[in-house]
Amino acid sequence: FSEIMAETILQKIVKQRKIDVEQAKSVISFDQLKSAGFPYPQIDFYERLKRNDNVAVIAEVKRASPSKGIIAGDIVAATQGLTYARAGASAISCLTEPTWFKGTLQDMEDIRKAIDQLQDRPALLRKDFIIDEYQVYEARRHGADTILLIVASLTDDELSSLYHCAKNLGMEPLVEVNNAEEMARAVKLGARIIGVNNRNLHDFNVDLTTTKRVVSGVADLPSDLILAALSGINERKDVEYFETIGAKVVLVGESLMRSVDPFAKIRELQGKNPPTLVKICGIRDVEMALKTSEAGADFIGLVFAKSPRKLSIELARDIVKAVKEWRKQESIPSASKSTSETKRQHFESECHRIGLCRRPLLVGVFADQTRDEIQEIVHQTGIDLVQLSGKEGFEFPSMIESPTWKAVHISNDMSPSDVVELVKTSVSGILLDTKDVNLAGGSGKTFDWRIAQEISKEIPIILAGGLNPDNISEAVSSVRPWAVDVSSGVESNGVKDLEKIQRSRATV
């Protein structure tokens, strides 16, 4: 990338894109592209952005850039996009420029296929240097709901032609400007969504005051205009700053691509705490498993330890099969190991990995059982995760092939720092439960949540022990756990109570 910095980067990129478009036309002519049809239904980009009470986030999938080089070259675009969608992004921007940004149309189409599974998906934006109507049709063909038009790269006639081409295909473009003169051109065009890029595309320098300067340089902006701030947004305070200027949308790319947990990063930018996931433990039949899934449980616990809730292999297999069919299968993605991770980074990464999956995930609960017995049950039933709730040490989980949670039983005289010190990265998650000499779990008793509160400041946790529909909201607001585990608290007379399950999930 460094060799192009001495010249105007925008001009260099546009010149190459003209070559790229001609090469694409030699493979599939414009007439062939037009007649190929559009397999993906659209949503209205403008209306999708307007729905937000607060500033909407456009989350960007970007492998590289001219100024920063490779940012996340080996990222799986579909996985990244689905994470953004599940975190609440209003739109996903996908770079499709191949030379300097290392993007492809396939990246964008993969994202579209991934987010199509959601009931309320975000809009999908093709972010590229659009200089030909061919690219507009390409965008629509490959699943985009809208495109980016960069005023600095186009004459008035070109801008108008491409804008109206997009409108004729049902797209409301995001029109990008960098100064007051370009803003005036965009307003004259009739653009309803205008983004002020804080990055100058000629030299790629970032100046966060650009948006304010550009907005103040235009006397009368249309009342129905959606103003977006683009580039240089890293923290919640940046979003709040642009909100004071009048921005209703922010586009965020590099900080999300570099984030260990982009899901949590989007929630932070939105000013929201990450949502707490819910595990309902001790499910004992297929019907209740499916009703619990429909109620929004993120995890279903199947007990294989000594307990009144213990399941047979055959029944567990039936439950797993039914739930996986309900959620449309999908397994937990493989972990990427890093020797340089801190303990906190390890557990945040594991929470993120597990959180990417279609849920509910099925958790097998074991206590002081052999490795062979656990592996055999995992193999026979197809459960997704293993939870160790006995006296197993932290060396034992490394022998289990599945992602594994370890329960730590808490008494009120325990030190939070001692618990954090005790925890090892041989597991994917830590569950804090009430210590009971007679039970491995499901005691219905709480422990001092102040201990959990301090531990959760250091590592993500799963909070268990005496939770029920009446106290779960207080527990979540006090402790801020990654997940909660509810068992006896959603039972009536020892049987799972759907109304209590629904109340617990709704409360969280």
C-alpha positions as CSV (number, residue, x, y, z in Angstrom):
1,F,0.0,0.0,0.0
2,S,2.9,2.4,0.7
3,E,3.8,3.0,-2.9
4,I,0.5,4.7,-3.7
5,M,0.6,7.1,-0.8
6,A,2.7,9.7,-2.7
7,E,-0.2,10.1,-5.3
8,T,-3.8,10.9,-4.9
9,I,-5.2,7.6,-3.6
10,L,-8.8,8.2,-4.7
11,Q,-7.7,8.8,-8.3
12,K,-5.5,5.7,-8.3
13,I,-8.3,3.5,-7.0
14,V,-10.9,4.9,-9.5
15,K,-8.5,4.3,-12.4
16,Q,-8.1,0.7,-11.4
17,R,-11.9,0.2,-10.8
18,K,-12.5,1.3,-14.4
19,I,-10.2,-1.4,-15.6
20,D,-11.8,-3.9,-13.2
21,V,-15.3,-3.1,-14.5
22,E,-14.3,-3.6,-18.2
23,Q,-12.7,-7.0,-17.2
24,A,-16.0,-8.0,-15.5
25,K,-18.0,-7.0,-18.6
26,S,-15.8,-9.2,-20.7
27,V,-16.9,-12.2,-18.6
28,I,-20.6,-11.3,-18.2
29,S,-21.9,-8.6,-20.5
30,F,-24.1,-5.8,-19.1
31,D,-27.1,-7.1,-21.0
32,Q,-26.5,-10.6,-19.5
33,L,-26.2,-9.1,-16.1
34,K,-29.4,-7.1,-16.5
35,S,-31.3,-10.2,-17.7
36,A,-29.9,-12.4,-14.9
37,G,-32.5,-11.2,-12.4
38,F,-32.2,-10.4,-8.7
39,P,-32.6,-13.4,-6.4
40,Y,-32.6,-11.5,-3.1
41,P,-35.5,-9.4,-1.8
42,Q,-34.7,-5.9,-0.6
43,I,-35.4,-3.9,2.5
44,D,-35.7,-0.2,2.6
45,F,-32.3,1.2,3.8
46,Y,-33.7,4.6,4.7
47,E,-36.5,3.2,6.8
48,R,-34.2,0.7,8.4
49,L,-32.0,3.5,9.6
50,K,-34.9,5.6,10.8
51,R,-36.2,2.9,13.1
52,N,-33.5,3.6,15.7
53,D,-34.4,5.7,18.7
54,N,-30.7,6.5,19.1
55,V,-27.8,6.7,16.7
56,A,-27.9,3.8,14.2
57,V,-24.7,1.8,13.6
58,I,-23.6,0.7,10.1
59,A,-21.0,-2.0,10.9
60,E,-18.4,-2.6,8.2
61,V,-16.6,-5.7,7.0
62,K,-13.2,-4.5,5.8
63,R,-10.2,-6.8,5.3
64,A,-7.6,-4.0,4.5
65,S,-7.2,-0.4,3.6
66,P,-4.7,1.8,1.7
67,S,-3.6,3.5,4.9
68,K,-3.5,0.6,7.3
69,G,-2.6,-2.3,5.0
70,I,-4.0,-5.7,6.1
71,I,-6.5,-5.3,9.0
72,A,-8.2,-8.7,9.1
73,G,-7.3,-10.5,5.9
74,D,-8.4,-14.0,6.9
75,I,-11.7,-13.0,8.4
76,V,-14.8,-15.0,7.5
77,A,-17.1,-12.3,6.1
78,A,-20.3,-14.2,6.7
79,T,-19.4,-14.9,10.4
80,Q,-18.4,-11.3,10.9
81,G,-21.6,-10.0,9.3
82,L,-23.8,-12.3,11.3
83,T,-22.1,-11.1,14.5
84,Y,-22.9,-7.5,13.6
85,A,-26.5,-8.4,12.8
86,R,-27.0,-10.2,16.1
87,A,-25.5,-7.3,18.0
88,G,-28.1,-4.9,16.6
89,A,-26.4,-3.2,13.7
90,S,-28.9,-1.4,11.5
91,A,-26.9,-2.0,8.4
92,I,-23.8,-3.9,7.3
93,S,-21.3,-2.3,5.0
94,C,-19.1,-4.7,3.0
95,L,-16.1,-3.5,1.1
96,T,-16.0,-5.2,-2.4
97,E,-12.9,-3.3,-3.8
98,P,-10.3,-6.1,-4.4
99,T,-7.0,-4.3,-4.9
100,W,-6.5,-2.1,-1.9
101,F,-9.3,-3.2,0.4
102,K,-9.1,-7.0,-0.5
103,G,-12.9,-7.2,-0.7
104,T,-15.1,-9.2,-3.1
105,L,-18.7,-9.5,-4.2
106,Q,-18.6,-13.0,-2.8
107,D,-17.9,-11.6,0.7
108,M,-21.0,-9.5,0.3
109,E,-23.2,-12.3,-0.9
110,D,-21.9,-14.6,1.8
111,I,-23.0,-12.0,4.4
112,R,-26.4,-11.7,2.7
113,K,-26.9,-15.5,2.9
114,A,-25.9,-15.5,6.6
115,I,-28.2,-12.7,7.7
116,D,-31.1,-13.9,5.7
117,Q,-31.8,-16.5,8.5
118,L,-32.7,-13.6,10.8
119,Q,-36.3,-12.4,11.2
120,D,-35.3,-8.8,11.3
121,R,-32.1,-8.4,9.4
122,P,-30.0,-5.3,8.9
123,A,-29.7,-3.6,5.5
124,L,-26.7,-4.6,3.4
125,L,-24.6,-1.9,1.7
126,R,-22.1,-2.4,-1.1
127,K,-19.2,-0.1,-0.2
128,D,-17.0,0.4,-3.3
129,F,-15.9,3.0,-5.7
130,I,-19.0,2.9,-8.0
131,I,-18.3,4.6,-11.3
132,D,-20.4,2.5,-13.7
133,E,-24.1,1.4,-13.8
134,Y,-22.8,-2.2,-14.2
135,Q,-21.6,-2.1,-10.6
136,V,-25.1,-1.0,-9.4
137,Y,-26.6,-4.0,-11.1
138,E,-23.8,-6.2,-9.7
139,A,-24.7,-5.0,-6.2
140,R,-28.3,-5.7,-6.6
141,R,-27.6,-9.1,-8.1
142,H,-25.3,-10.2,-5.2
143,G,-27.8,-9.2,-2.4
144,A,-27.1,-5.5,-1.6
145,D,-30.0,-3.4,-0.5
146,T,-28.1,-0.2,-1.3
147,I,-24.8,1.2,-2.5
148,L,-22.3,3.9,-1.7
149,L,-21.8,6.8,-4.1
150,I,-18.7,9.0,-3.5
151,V,-19.3,12.6,-4.7
152,A,-15.5,13.3,-4.9
153,S,-15.1,10.5,-7.6
154,L,-17.9,11.6,-9.8
155,T,-19.0,14.5,-12.0
156,D,-22.5,15.9,-11.5
157,D,-23.8,14.0,-14.6
158,E,-22.2,10.7,-13.4
159,L,-23.5,11.2,-9.9
160,S,-27.0,11.8,-11.1
161,S,-27.0,8.9,-13.5
162,L,-25.8,6.4,-10.9
163,Y,-28.1,7.8,-8.2
164,H,-31.2,7.4,-10.4
165,C,-30.0,4.0,-11.7
166,A,-29.9,2.8,-8.0
167,K,-33.3,4.4,-7.3
168,N,-34.8,2.6,-10.3
169,L,-33.6,-0.7,-8.8
170,G,-35.2,0.1,-5.4
171,M,-32.1,1.4,-3.7
172,E,-31.7,4.6,-1.7
173,P,-27.9,5.2,-1.9
174,L,-25.6,6.5,0.8
175,V,-24.0,9.5,-0.7
176,E,-20.6,10.3,0.7
177,V,-19.1,13.8,1.0
178,N,-16.0,15.4,2.5
179,N,-16.5,19.1,2.3
180,A,-19.3,21.8,2.0
181,E,-19.1,22.0,-1.8
182,E,-19.7,18.2,-2.0
183,M,-22.5,18.4,0.5
184,A,-24.2,21.1,-1.6
185,R,-24.0,18.8,-4.6
186,A,-25.5,15.9,-2.7
187,V,-28.3,18.0,-1.4
188,K,-29.1,19.3,-4.9
189,L,-29.1,15.7,-6.1
190,G,-31.9,15.0,-3.6
191,A,-30.0,12.4,-1.6
192,R,-31.9,11.4,1.5
193,I,-28.9,9.7,3.2
194,I,-25.7,11.7,3.2
195,G,-22.5,10.5,5.0
196,V,-19.7,12.9,5.8
197,N,-16.4,11.0,5.6
198,N,-14.0,12.3,8.2
199,R,-11.3,10.6,6.1
200,N,-10.0,12.6,3.1
201,L,-9.9,10.0,0.3
202,H,-7.2,11.9,-1.5
203,D,-4.6,11.4,1.3
204,F,-6.6,9.1,3.7
205,N,-6.0,11.4,6.7
206,V,-8.7,11.4,9.4
207,D,-10.1,14.6,11.0
208,L,-13.0,14.1,13.3
209,T,-14.0,17.8,13.1
210,T,-14.8,17.3,9.4
211,T,-18.5,16.4,9.9
212,K,-19.1,19.5,12.1
213,R,-17.4,21.7,9.6
214,V,-19.3,20.3,6.6
215,V,-22.7,20.5,8.3
216,S,-22.1,24.1,9.4
217,G,-21.1,25.1,5.9
218,V,-24.5,24.3,4.4
219,A,-27.3,26.7,5.4
220,D,-30.5,24.6,5.1
221,L,-30.3,20.9,5.2
222,P,-33.6,19.0,4.3
223,S,-35.6,18.1,7.4
224,D,-36.0,14.5,6.3
225,L,-32.2,14.1,5.6
226,I,-30.4,11.3,7.5
227,L,-26.9,12.5,8.3
228,A,-24.2,9.9,8.8
229,A,-20.7,10.3,10.2
230,L,-18.1,8.0,8.5
231,S,-14.6,7.0,9.6
232,G,-12.6,7.5,12.8
233,I,-15.2,6.3,15.2
234,N,-13.7,4.1,17.9
235,E,-15.6,4.7,21.2
236,R,-18.9,5.5,22.6
237,K,-17.8,9.1,23.3
238,D,-17.2,9.5,19.5
239,V,-20.8,8.4,18.8
240,E,-22.1,10.9,21.4
241,Y,-20.0,13.7,19.9
242,F,-21.4,13.1,16.4
243,E,-24.9,12.9,17.8
244,T,-24.6,16.4,19.2
245,I,-23.8,17.6,15.6
246,G,-26.9,16.0,14.3
247,A,-25.7,12.7,13.0
248,K,-28.3,9.9,13.1
249,V,-26.0,7.2,11.9
250,V,-22.3,6.3,12.4
251,L,-20.4,3.9,10.1
252,V,-17.7,2.0,12.0
253,G,-15.1,-0.3,10.4
254,E,-11.6,-0.7,11.6
255,S,-12.3,-0.6,15.3
256,L,-14.9,-3.5,14.9
257,M,-12.5,-5.5,12.7
258,R,-9.8,-5.2,15.3
259,S,-12.0,-5.9,18.2
260,V,-11.7,-9.2,20.1
261,D,-15.5,-9.1,20.6
262,P,-17.2,-7.1,17.9
263,F,-20.6,-8.0,19.3
264,A,-19.8,-6.3,22.6
265,K,-18.2,-3.4,20.7
266,I,-21.4,-2.6,18.8
267,R,-23.4,-2.7,22.0
268,E,-20.8,-0.3,23.6
269,L,-21.1,2.1,20.6
270,Q,-24.9,1.9,21.0
271,G,-24.6,2.7,24.7
272,K,-26.0,-0.7,25.6
273,N,-24.8,-3.3,28.0
274,P,-24.2,-6.7,26.2
275,P,-27.3,-8.8,26.6
276,T,-27.1,-11.5,29.2
277,L,-27.7,-15.0,27.9
278,V,-30.0,-17.5,29.6
279,K,-29.5,-21.2,30.3
280,I,-32.5,-23.3,31.5
281,C,-31.1,-26.4,33.2
282,G,-32.7,-29.7,34.0
283,I,-35.0,-30.1,30.9
284,R,-36.4,-33.6,30.9
285,D,-38.6,-34.0,27.8
286,V,-38.8,-33.1,24.1
287,E,-41.9,-31.0,24.4
288,M,-40.5,-28.7,27.2
289,A,-37.2,-28.5,25.3
290,L,-39.0,-27.1,22.3
291,K,-41.2,-24.7,24.3
292,T,-38.0,-23.5,26.1
293,S,-36.4,-22.9,22.8
294,E,-39.4,-20.9,21.6
295,A,-39.3,-18.9,24.8
296,G,-35.8,-17.7,23.8
297,A,-33.5,-19.7,26.0
298,D,-29.9,-19.5,24.8
299,F,-28.8,-22.8,26.4
300,I,-30.6,-25.9,27.5
301,G,-29.0,-28.0,30.3
302,L,-29.4,-31.8,30.1
303,V,-28.3,-33.5,33.3
304,F,-26.2,-36.6,33.2
305,A,-24.9,-36.4,36.8
306,K,-26.5,-38.0,39.8
307,S,-29.7,-36.0,40.2
308,P,-33.5,-36.2,40.2
309,R,-33.2,-34.5,36.8
310,K,-30.8,-37.1,35.3
311,L,-31.7,-38.2,31.7
312,S,-31.2,-41.5,29.9
313,I,-29.0,-41.5,26.8
314,E,-32.0,-42.3,24.6
315,L,-34.2,-39.4,25.9
316,A,-31.3,-36.9,25.7
317,R,-30.6,-38.0,22.1
318,D,-34.3,-37.3,21.3
319,I,-34.1,-33.9,22.9
320,V,-30.9,-32.9,21.1
321,K,-32.2,-34.1,17.7
322,A,-35.5,-32.1,18.2
323,V,-33.7,-28.9,19.3
324,K,-31.1,-29.0,16.6
325,E,-33.8,-29.4,14.0
326,W,-35.7,-26.5,15.5
327,R,-32.6,-24.2,15.5
328,K,-31.5,-25.5,12.0
329,Q,-28.4,-27.3,13.2
330,E,-25.1,-25.4,13.2
331,S,-22.3,-26.3,15.6
332,I,-19.9,-24.1,17.6
333,P,-17.1,-22.8,15.4
334,S,-13.5,-23.9,16.1
335,A,-11.4,-22.0,18.6
336,S,-8.4,-20.0,17.4
337,K,-5.8,-20.4,20.1
338,S,-3.4,-17.6,21.0
339,T,-0.5,-18.0,23.4
340,S,-0.4,-14.2,24.0
341,E,-4.0,-14.0,25.3
342,T,-4.6,-12.8,28.8
343,K,-7.1,-14.7,31.0
344,R,-9.8,-12.1,30.3
345,Q,-9.1,-12.1,26.6
346,H,-9.4,-15.9,26.5
347,F,-12.8,-16.0,28.2
348,E,-14.1,-13.0,26.2
349,S,-13.0,-14.8,23.0
350,E,-14.7,-18.0,24.1
351,C,-17.9,-16.2,25.0
352,H,-17.9,-14.6,21.6
353,R,-17.3,-17.9,19.8
354,I,-20.1,-19.6,21.6
355,G,-22.4,-16.5,21.2
356,L,-22.0,-16.7,17.4
357,C,-24.0,-19.9,17.1
358,R,-27.7,-20.4,16.4
359,R,-29.2,-21.1,19.8
360,P,-30.2,-22.7,22.0
361,L,-27.1,-24.7,22.5
362,L,-27.3,-28.0,24.4
363,V,-25.2,-28.3,27.5
364,G,-24.5,-31.7,29.1
365,V,-24.1,-31.4,32.9
366,F,-21.7,-33.9,34.5
367,A,-20.1,-34.2,38.0
368,D,-17.1,-36.3,38.9
369,Q,-17.5,-38.7,35.9
370,T,-14.7,-40.2,33.9
371,R,-13.4,-38.7,30.7
372,D,-14.5,-41.9,28.8
373,E,-18.0,-41.7,30.2
374,I,-18.4,-38.0,29.2
375,Q,-16.9,-38.5,25.7
376,E,-19.2,-41.5,25.1
377,I,-22.3,-39.5,26.1
378,V,-21.2,-36.5,24.0
379,H,-20.8,-38.9,21.0
380,Q,-24.1,-40.7,21.5
381,T,-26.2,-37.6,22.1
382,G,-24.6,-34.8,20.1
383,I,-24.6,-32.2,22.9
384,D,-22.8,-29.0,22.1
385,L,-21.1,-28.2,25.4
386,V,-19.9,-30.0,28.5
387,Q,-20.4,-28.5,32.0
388,L,-18.4,-30.0,34.8
389,S,-20.1,-29.4,38.1
390,G,-18.2,-31.7,40.4
391,K,-14.8,-31.5,42.1
392,E,-12.8,-31.9,38.9
393,G,-9.6,-29.9,38.7
394,F,-8.8,-27.5,35.9
395,E,-6.4,-30.0,34.4
396,F,-9.3,-32.4,33.6
397,P,-11.2,-30.2,31.0
398,S,-8.2,-30.3,28.7
399,M,-9.0,-34.0,28.1
400,I,-12.5,-33.2,26.9
401,E,-12.8,-32.6,23.2
402,S,-16.0,-30.5,23.4
403,P,-16.1,-26.8,24.6
404,T,-16.3,-27.1,28.4
405,W,-17.6,-25.0,31.3
406,K,-16.3,-25.5,34.8
407,A,-18.5,-24.8,37.8
408,V,-16.8,-23.1,40.8
409,H,-18.8,-23.5,44.0
410,I,-18.8,-20.3,46.0
411,S,-19.2,-19.8,49.7
412,N,-19.7,-16.4,51.2
413,D,-16.2,-16.4,52.8
414,M,-14.4,-16.8,49.5
415,S,-12.2,-14.0,48.1
416,P,-13.0,-12.9,44.5
417,S,-9.3,-12.6,43.7
418,D,-8.6,-16.1,44.9
419,V,-11.4,-17.4,42.6
420,V,-9.9,-15.5,39.6
421,E,-6.5,-16.9,40.4
422,L,-7.9,-20.5,40.7
423,V,-9.5,-20.3,37.2
424,K,-7.5,-21.6,34.3
425,T,-7.9,-21.2,30.5
426,S,-8.3,-24.9,30.0
427,V,-12.1,-24.2,29.9
428,S,-14.4,-22.1,27.7
429,G,-16.4,-20.7,30.5
430,I,-16.8,-20.3,34.3
431,L,-20.0,-21.0,36.1
432,L,-20.4,-19.7,39.7
433,D,-22.8,-21.7,41.8
434,T,-23.7,-21.8,45.4
435,K,-21.5,-24.2,47.5
436,D,-23.6,-27.1,48.9
437,V,-21.9,-30.1,50.4
438,N,-24.8,-32.3,49.4
439,L,-25.4,-31.1,45.8
440,A,-23.4,-30.4,42.7
441,G,-26.0,-27.8,41.6
442,G,-29.7,-27.1,41.6
443,S,-29.8,-26.3,45.3
444,G,-32.1,-23.3,44.9
445,K,-29.8,-21.2,47.2
446,T,-28.1,-18.0,46.3
447,F,-24.6,-16.8,47.5
448,D,-23.3,-13.3,48.1
449,W,-23.6,-11.7,44.6
450,R,-20.9,-9.1,45.6
451,I,-18.4,-11.9,45.1
452,A,-19.7,-12.6,41.6
453,Q,-19.8,-8.9,40.9
454,E,-16.0,-8.5,41.6
455,I,-15.1,-11.7,39.6
456,S,-17.2,-10.5,36.6
457,K,-15.1,-7.4,36.4
458,E,-12.1,-9.6,35.7
459,I,-13.6,-12.4,33.5
460,P,-17.0,-13.1,31.9
461,I,-19.0,-15.5,34.1
462,I,-22.2,-17.6,34.1
463,L,-24.1,-16.9,37.3
464,A,-26.1,-19.7,38.9
465,G,-27.5,-20.5,42.3
466,G,-31.1,-19.8,43.5
467,L,-32.1,-17.7,40.5
468,N,-35.8,-17.3,39.7
469,P,-38.2,-15.0,37.9
470,D,-38.4,-12.7,40.9
471,N,-34.7,-12.1,41.5
472,I,-33.0,-12.7,38.1
473,S,-33.4,-9.0,37.0
474,E,-31.7,-7.8,40.2
475,A,-28.9,-10.4,39.7
476,V,-28.3,-9.3,36.2
477,S,-28.2,-5.6,37.0
478,S,-26.0,-6.2,40.0
479,V,-23.5,-8.7,38.6
480,R,-23.5,-8.1,34.8
481,P,-22.9,-11.8,34.0
482,W,-22.3,-13.1,30.5
483,A,-25.1,-15.6,31.2
484,V,-27.4,-16.9,33.9
485,D,-28.2,-20.5,34.8
486,V,-31.7,-21.2,36.1
487,S,-32.9,-24.6,37.3
488,S,-35.1,-25.2,40.3
489,G,-36.2,-21.5,40.2
490,V,-38.3,-22.2,37.1
491,E,-40.0,-25.3,38.5
492,S,-43.3,-25.9,40.2
493,N,-43.5,-29.0,42.3
494,G,-40.3,-30.3,40.8
495,V,-41.5,-29.9,37.2
496,K,-40.4,-27.3,34.7
497,D,-43.0,-24.4,34.6
498,L,-43.2,-22.8,31.1
499,E,-44.7,-19.6,32.5
500,K,-41.7,-19.2,34.9
501,I,-39.3,-19.9,32.1
502,Q,-40.9,-17.3,29.9
503,R,-40.9,-14.7,32.7
504,S,-37.2,-15.4,33.5
505,R,-36.3,-14.9,29.8
506,A,-38.4,-11.8,29.4
507,T,-37.0,-10.3,32.6
508,V,-33.4,-10.7,31.4
